[in-house]
């Protein structure tokens, strides 16, 4: 049986290519393998699962990562130029007080490794890839999930010599290499602390232990630390310390369940380098994307064209004039009058929260949301900074045809889905392509934890 199946015309946007990978086992076997691999991690139960890895041409796969790395560097420069010091940036962004913590004493290292762990989110629009936001944090979703999905597909599709009919990096292999490089650059022992907590909602210990176990099996020494154990990473003989590590948590998630971040600050104060550093929060803020989309004085003509090609029109929302396709517009009146063209997003938010799609609400709700965003800035004194929200041009997601397996079914069924792609970039290296979609073929804000029809997969190159 041929591994690749030709889809033919009319089955999706040309960017996705014309072939897909055939399922390599029965529906029940695939279902059991996928669920076993992600067992006991906290990943939600999905009644609809993929039947094979999603495949795209090598050229489009390479495009995603080439552009991701370039945009991440522009995003980093944009974030750092907003202030000479951390205090200046905190003021410019109007960051909440709870984010003013967990800074390293060495500001150069703090800034240098802010972009160590990044996952942009993009969709394929009518004209190709459009980057909707950048998730910059050691606590990215999709890493363990992509590693697990890929492990299943490799077992099912590899030949007797381990060769697969597609290409994809292993997320944890690339992250291990990132830590080797980090240790070498800082002249530190390659002993890795994976810092997180199984008390965070929706996470179980195995989620962190899988990563530590992988490192231990591939030439690094690693350990998962809950916060109250973290003193053991530095308060011990030098040869037993864990001087580098991953901040696999967000401050809001820990505060939500009453976890104290003080042990992390103590580890940082005693020389532990945990990535991504707290400076990543400035890159993570959607306000940075608004600044980049509007253009920075230091950008070259090539950089401007890259941004115009791959970022949808995005502006920090405030009462001012701005450029819109070569014309000056009054931003707030323009936003109020063009609800169906736009999306309103808070500067900080996760999993599609604090997002309003103009075409999915009526005019009164849109005006209320926009007025609240602008009014909150005035009330909170943000007027002297950037503002707290962005508006972004809506991108109509294009579809591709995939084979899915539903609970109770003995055979895969075809669905045209509109995937959100999440390229994993660790230490500026491609680390796998996570994607998620609604298994019922609908489009919208896709969060795997948000709806029962949400599914995820790994996208590979053929």
BELTA-V663204 format. One record per run of one state. SS is the DSSP state (hx for helix, st for strand, lp for the rest). FROM is the first residue (numbers start at 1). TO is the last residue. If there is no record, write none. Layout:
SS FROM TO
SS FROM TO
//
This chain:
lp 1 3
st 4 6
lp 7 11
st 12 12
lp 13 13
hx 14 16
lp 17 18
st 19 21
lp 22 26
hx 27 37
lp 38 47
st 48 50
lp 51 53
st 54 56
lp 57 57
hx 58 81
lp 82 85
hx 86 93
lp 94 96
hx 97 99
lp 100 106
hx 107 112
lp 113 116
st 117 125
lp 126 127
st 128 136
lp 137 142
hx 143 157
lp 158 166
st 167 167
lp 168 170
hx 171 186
lp 187 190
st 191 195
lp 196 204
hx 205 217
lp 218 220
st 221 225
lp 226 226
hx 227 233
lp 234 237
hx 238 240
lp 241 243
st 244 247
lp 248 250
hx 251 256
lp 257 261
hx 262 269
lp 270 272
st 273 275
lp 276 279
hx 280 284
lp 285 285
hx 286 294
lp 295 300
hx 301 310
st 311 311
lp 312 313
st 314 316
lp 317 320
st 321 324
lp 325 326
st 327 330
hx 331 337
lp 338 338
hx 339 341
st 342 346
lp 347 354
st 355 357
hx 358 360
lp 361 362
hx 363 379
lp 380 381
hx 382 384
lp 385 388
st 389 393
lp 394 399
st 400 406
lp 407 412
st 413 417
lp 418 419
st 420 426
lp 427 428
st 429 438
lp 439 453
st 454 461
lp 462 462
//
